[in-house]
Amino acid sequence: MKIFSLLSVPLFLLLGIFACSEGDVSFDTDDAEVVTVKAYMMQLGDSAGTRLKADTLFPSDSLVLIAQIEPSRSIRITQFYWQIDSTSQHSEFSYRTNVSTPGLHQAKFILLDRFEDTLQDSVSFWIAPEPVLDTSAWIPKNGTSSIPTSKALSFAWKSTVENPLAITHYPFLLKCGSDTLVDTVLTSTEFIYTRGFPALTRCSWSVSANDNFGRTSPTNIHAAFFTENDTDEDLGAAFANISTPYSSLLDSLRLTLFDAQGNPLETEDFSVDWSDPVVTLSKLPAADYRLFLSHAKYSDFTSDTIDFTVHTGKVSNLGTIALTDTISPQIFCDFCTEDSLDWNDTLRFAVEENGIPLQSSVFRITFDGATLSDWDLEKDSLFIYTRHLQKSFAWHPLLFTLSDRSGNYTAKHFYVEPGKSCVKTLDEASIFADSSVSIPIQNLCPNLTPKRYFWDIDNDGSWDGETPAAGLDSVSKTFSGSLFHVYQNPIHVYILYESGAQYEATFTLYVDGVSG
């Protein structure tokens, strides 16, 4: 396109020109300028001077489209835009985009000037497709049985998408039981194995795809087949898929096989192959069996007992055996009397969990109804620190709640003795058998009103003395030394309050000269 310069023509001449007819107008072509539009592209991250007309890209690459107008953009433009594959329009001179659809694409830059002349240029780019395996068509099919042990076996598959500009590679793996027969990389979609297979064995094969552009197929092929019984013995096989909530549990599984009468069988009598997540039992005499799975390290994880039958020359599919943990964690107290324990600076409890080890985050501990944070979990021991807790005259309820990794829930209640006592008596006393002792009882809780006082001097749980409170906060009772028959005597005193609450205190009385 040419643009004529009229700026140097005097105004009166211009008026004369426009007053004339078209046939009288003439222009000097030497005053015309040639305007060109050029389209280029580059990848985001390329050097600033990169200018390409064609390229091969990945769907993840960012593409920068660049329009160059010469001699400059100062010409009067009515419209301009980038158009990709004759669809979307983007009114920018430099446009960044991403095209993920594989195949050949064209991007045009189109410019319309004030004279409605159209200028355009284009670039082409190829979006390399990733190889995609067809997961619906392959041989031998998953679950094929009675594969001959001494004949060649063909494996074949196909791709639904391939990059014609790249070489596609197919990593191929063939295993029988835990033995690897083939581990190679192919450039074709077929493979023939000729070296034979073990009898009555579950064999698995898998194939994936990648190309030299570094693209990998999002789908893989995994299949298994079973070989025939090539002996005259009445043997069969069985296999099962193993389901666990965590893949790490597949590492240390333990299998126990029983006969129909429940007698455990030695594993030396048959063959066991573990190929995560499948277990295969082969060379089993035709009979009825029972199977049980457990975990060698985490004994809480077990399976149901599976009953099955093995038929001569056949492979029995036992389906999926789930390994689950249904046992709740336990909390024990070695220093408790039933569910109560003495107040100490540190309270220690034992935690038993035979599943995956517990984490501190699963514990919630409350003391006197408030959440407790001053505690530590060390392996199977739980330590509670009471240094910041307020002592009171009442028993302190202590509650543990926790769940293991399998969701099994435990709630355990304990009661910590009062840090303070409402009842005061002697700390310790010594008498002779021919003397007597006065045992006081004093109420230390001003907000509680005593109703009756009790003494138990022979540790049998029954009262050896009692008296009504009669409004008194302290009383005393005298006992003869002849009532005691052993040297060391635990003495219990109690106060029963009007509210129904009952508290006690204990001390030891030593009696010299007793005959018992």
Salt bridges, closest charged atoms under 4 A:
ASP85 OD2 - HIS105 ND1 2.55
ASP121 OD2 - LYS53 NZ 2.74
GLU130 OE1 - ARG215 NH2 3.31
ASP134 OD2 - LYS158 NZ 3.80
ASP307 OD1 - ARG290 NE 3.11
ASP334 OD2 - ARG348 NH1 3.92
ASP368 OD2 - HIS396 ND1 2.85
ASP374 OD2 - ARG387 NH2 3.62
GLU466 OE1 - ARG452 NH2 2.99
GLU504 OE1 - HIS492 ND1 3.35
